[in-house]
Amino acid sequence: MINCKIISETKLESYTNILSIRVPSLKGAIEILSNHPEMFLILKQGNVILKNFENSNNIQKISGGYLHVINNEISIVIE
């Protein structure tokens, strides 16, 4: 399971029990699964898609930012 925080200038959103997260990186879309190794990634404009165990998706449009993965905890800072 993955926990994710999406941080913007005006709010903080927290998501728990996420199955996978798909993000728009500078080199294309990347999907992050449980137990992913530590990573820092620059994001471009597009959609962050969080998939939970009920197979429903939460989609958030972003204009850019960065992502950090460590120990099944993902922090996404968006513009």
PyMOL commands that place a pseudoatom at each C-alpha (Angstrom):
pseudoatom trace, name=CA, resn=MET, resi=1, chain=A, elem=C, hetatm=0, pos=[0.000, 0.000, 0.000]
pseudoatom trace, name=CA, resn=ILE, resi=2, chain=A, elem=C, hetatm=0, pos=[1.111, 3.521, -0.760]
pseudoatom trace, name=CA, resn=ASN, resi=3, chain=A, elem=C, hetatm=0, pos=[0.351, 6.752, 1.076]
pseudoatom trace, name=CA, resn=CYS, resi=4, chain=A, elem=C, hetatm=0, pos=[0.470, 9.998, -0.859]
pseudoatom trace, name=CA, resn=LYS, resi=5, chain=A, elem=C, hetatm=0, pos=[0.437, 13.698, -0.023]
pseudoatom trace, name=CA, resn=ILE, resi=6, chain=A, elem=C, hetatm=0, pos=[-0.258, 16.271, -2.721]
pseudoatom trace, name=CA, resn=ILE, resi=7, chain=A, elem=C, hetatm=0, pos=[0.954, 19.668, -1.579]
pseudoatom trace, name=CA, resn=SER, resi=8, chain=A, elem=C, hetatm=0, pos=[0.122, 22.960, -3.247]
pseudoatom trace, name=CA, resn=GLU, resi=9, chain=A, elem=C, hetatm=0, pos=[0.467, 26.560, -2.182]
pseudoatom trace, name=CA, resn=THR, resi=10, chain=A, elem=C, hetatm=0, pos=[-3.081, 26.591, -0.806]
pseudoatom trace, name=CA, resn=LYS, resi=11, chain=A, elem=C, hetatm=0, pos=[-3.843, 23.052, 0.390]
pseudoatom trace, name=CA, resn=LEU, resi=12, chain=A, elem=C, hetatm=0, pos=[-2.617, 19.635, 1.446]
pseudoatom trace, name=CA, resn=GLU, resi=13, chain=A, elem=C, hetatm=0, pos=[-4.423, 16.493, 0.325]
pseudoatom trace, name=CA, resn=SER, resi=14, chain=A, elem=C, hetatm=0, pos=[-3.650, 13.086, 1.841]
pseudoatom trace, name=CA, resn=TYR, resi=15, chain=A, elem=C, hetatm=0, pos=[-4.478, 9.718, 0.312]
pseudoatom trace, name=CA, resn=THR, resi=16, chain=A, elem=C, hetatm=0, pos=[-4.012, 6.315, 1.959]
pseudoatom trace, name=CA, resn=ASN, resi=17, chain=A, elem=C, hetatm=0, pos=[-4.209, 2.700, 0.788]
pseudoatom trace, name=CA, resn=ILE, resi=18, chain=A, elem=C, hetatm=0, pos=[-3.310, 3.565, -2.800]
pseudoatom trace, name=CA, resn=LEU, resi=19, chain=A, elem=C, hetatm=0, pos=[-2.539, 0.693, -5.196]
pseudoatom trace, name=CA, resn=SER, resi=20, chain=A, elem=C, hetatm=0, pos=[-0.658, 2.742, -7.803]
pseudoatom trace, name=CA, resn=ILE, resi=21, chain=A, elem=C, hetatm=0, pos=[0.043, 6.313, -8.860]
pseudoatom trace, name=CA, resn=ARG, resi=22, chain=A, elem=C, hetatm=0, pos=[0.599, 7.439, -12.445]
pseudoatom trace, name=CA, resn=VAL, resi=23, chain=A, elem=C, hetatm=0, pos=[2.322, 10.796, -12.975]
pseudoatom trace, name=CA, resn=PRO, resi=24, chain=A, elem=C, hetatm=0, pos=[3.426, 12.878, -15.996]
pseudoatom trace, name=CA, resn=SER, resi=25, chain=A, elem=C, hetatm=0, pos=[7.223, 13.089, -15.915]
pseudoatom trace, name=CA, resn=LEU, resi=26, chain=A, elem=C, hetatm=0, pos=[9.494, 14.940, -18.317]
pseudoatom trace, name=CA, resn=LYS, resi=27, chain=A, elem=C, hetatm=0, pos=[10.260, 11.612, -20.050]
pseudoatom trace, name=CA, resn=GLY, resi=28, chain=A, elem=C, hetatm=0, pos=[6.632, 10.388, -20.211]
pseudoatom trace, name=CA, resn=ALA, resi=29, chain=A, elem=C, hetatm=0, pos=[4.095, 8.838, -17.862]
pseudoatom trace, name=CA, resn=ILE, resi=30, chain=A, elem=C, hetatm=0, pos=[5.466, 6.808, -14.946]
pseudoatom trace, name=CA, resn=GLU, resi=31, chain=A, elem=C, hetatm=0, pos=[3.494, 4.423, -12.743]
pseudoatom trace, name=CA, resn=ILE, resi=32, chain=A, elem=C, hetatm=0, pos=[4.617, 3.902, -9.163]
pseudoatom trace, name=CA, resn=LEU, resi=33, chain=A, elem=C, hetatm=0, pos=[3.674, 0.725, -7.300]
pseudoatom trace, name=CA, resn=SER, resi=34, chain=A, elem=C, hetatm=0, pos=[4.171, -0.433, -3.733]
pseudoatom trace, name=CA, resn=ASN, resi=35, chain=A, elem=C, hetatm=0, pos=[7.807, -0.940, -2.630]
pseudoatom trace, name=CA, resn=HIS, resi=36, chain=A, elem=C, hetatm=0, pos=[9.194, 1.323, -5.344]
pseudoatom trace, name=CA, resn=PRO, resi=37, chain=A, elem=C, hetatm=0, pos=[12.807, 2.327, -4.671]
pseudoatom trace, name=CA, resn=GLU, resi=38, chain=A, elem=C, hetatm=0, pos=[13.550, 5.855, -3.520]
pseudoatom trace, name=CA, resn=MET, resi=39, chain=A, elem=C, hetatm=0, pos=[13.195, 8.344, -6.347]
pseudoatom trace, name=CA, resn=PHE, resi=40, chain=A, elem=C, hetatm=0, pos=[13.011, 12.065, -7.038]
pseudoatom trace, name=CA, resn=LEU, resi=41, chain=A, elem=C, hetatm=0, pos=[11.166, 13.072, -10.207]
pseudoatom trace, name=CA, resn=ILE, resi=42, chain=A, elem=C, hetatm=0, pos=[10.320, 16.356, -11.946]
pseudoatom trace, name=CA, resn=LEU, resi=43, chain=A, elem=C, hetatm=0, pos=[6.730, 16.497, -13.188]
pseudoatom trace, name=CA, resn=LYS, resi=44, chain=A, elem=C, hetatm=0, pos=[5.250, 18.292, -16.173]
pseudoatom trace, name=CA, resn=GLN, resi=45, chain=A, elem=C, hetatm=0, pos=[1.709, 19.393, -16.947]
pseudoatom trace, name=CA, resn=GLY, resi=46, chain=A, elem=C, hetatm=0, pos=[-0.826, 16.556, -17.007]
pseudoatom trace, name=CA, resn=ASN, resi=47, chain=A, elem=C, hetatm=0, pos=[-2.849, 14.311, -14.714]
pseudoatom trace, name=CA, resn=VAL, resi=48, chain=A, elem=C, hetatm=0, pos=[-1.864, 12.554, -11.504]
pseudoatom trace, name=CA, resn=ILE, resi=49, chain=A, elem=C, hetatm=0, pos=[-3.951, 9.372, -11.335]
pseudoatom trace, name=CA, resn=LEU, resi=50, chain=A, elem=C, hetatm=0, pos=[-4.283, 7.621, -7.975]
pseudoatom trace, name=CA, resn=LYS, resi=51, chain=A, elem=C, hetatm=0, pos=[-5.805, 4.132, -8.176]
pseudoatom trace, name=CA, resn=ASN, resi=52, chain=A, elem=C, hetatm=0, pos=[-7.192, 2.545, -5.024]
pseudoatom trace, name=CA, resn=PHE, resi=53, chain=A, elem=C, hetatm=0, pos=[-8.030, -1.087, -4.237]
pseudoatom trace, name=CA, resn=GLU, resi=54, chain=A, elem=C, hetatm=0, pos=[-11.669, -0.633, -5.313]
pseudoatom trace, name=CA, resn=ASN, resi=55, chain=A, elem=C, hetatm=0, pos=[-10.338, 0.108, -8.844]
pseudoatom trace, name=CA, resn=SER, resi=56, chain=A, elem=C, hetatm=0, pos=[-11.625, 3.666, -8.723]
pseudoatom trace, name=CA, resn=ASN, resi=57, chain=A, elem=C, hetatm=0, pos=[-9.372, 6.505, -9.831]
pseudoatom trace, name=CA, resn=ASN, resi=58, chain=A, elem=C, hetatm=0, pos=[-8.828, 9.913, -8.308]
pseudoatom trace, name=CA, resn=ILE, resi=59, chain=A, elem=C, hetatm=0, pos=[-7.511, 12.260, -10.991]
pseudoatom trace, name=CA, resn=GLN, resi=60, chain=A, elem=C, hetatm=0, pos=[-5.851, 15.602, -10.282]
pseudoatom trace, name=CA, resn=LYS, resi=61, chain=A, elem=C, hetatm=0, pos=[-4.716, 17.942, -13.051]
pseudoatom trace, name=CA, resn=ILE, resi=62, chain=A, elem=C, hetatm=0, pos=[-1.350, 19.600, -12.414]
pseudoatom trace, name=CA, resn=SER, resi=63, chain=A, elem=C, hetatm=0, pos=[0.725, 22.200, -14.231]
pseudoatom trace, name=CA, resn=GLY, resi=64, chain=A, elem=C, hetatm=0, pos=[4.054, 20.827, -12.996]
pseudoatom trace, name=CA, resn=GLY, resi=65, chain=A, elem=C, hetatm=0, pos=[5.995, 20.112, -9.841]
pseudoatom trace, name=CA, resn=TYR, resi=66, chain=A, elem=C, hetatm=0, pos=[8.073, 17.328, -8.361]
pseudoatom trace, name=CA, resn=LEU, resi=67, chain=A, elem=C, hetatm=0, pos=[7.641, 13.978, -6.635]
pseudoatom trace, name=CA, resn=HIS, resi=68, chain=A, elem=C, hetatm=0, pos=[9.633, 12.150, -3.971]
pseudoatom trace, name=CA, resn=VAL, resi=69, chain=A, elem=C, hetatm=0, pos=[9.167, 8.435, -3.174]
pseudoatom trace, name=CA, resn=ILE, resi=70, chain=A, elem=C, hetatm=0, pos=[10.591, 6.794, -0.044]
pseudoatom trace, name=CA, resn=ASN, resi=71, chain=A, elem=C, hetatm=0, pos=[9.319, 3.786, 1.948]
pseudoatom trace, name=CA, resn=ASN, resi=72, chain=A, elem=C, hetatm=0, pos=[5.879, 3.690, 0.259]
pseudoatom trace, name=CA, resn=GLU, resi=73, chain=A, elem=C, hetatm=0, pos=[5.353, 7.366, 1.086]
pseudoatom trace, name=CA, resn=ILE, resi=74, chain=A, elem=C, hetatm=0, pos=[4.960, 9.728, -1.857]
pseudoatom trace, name=CA, resn=SER, resi=75, chain=A, elem=C, hetatm=0, pos=[5.098, 13.502, -1.611]
pseudoatom trace, name=CA, resn=ILE, resi=76, chain=A, elem=C, hetatm=0, pos=[4.016, 15.484, -4.660]
pseudoatom trace, name=CA, resn=VAL, resi=77, chain=A, elem=C, hetatm=0, pos=[4.572, 19.247, -4.626]
pseudoatom trace, name=CA, resn=ILE, resi=78, chain=A, elem=C, hetatm=0, pos=[2.595, 20.953, -7.388]
pseudoatom trace, name=CA, resn=GLU, resi=79, chain=A, elem=C, hetatm=0, pos=[2.530, 24.407, -8.898]
for i in range(1, 79): cmd.bond("trace and resi %d" % i, "trace and resi %d" % (i + 1))
show_as sticks, trace
zoom trace
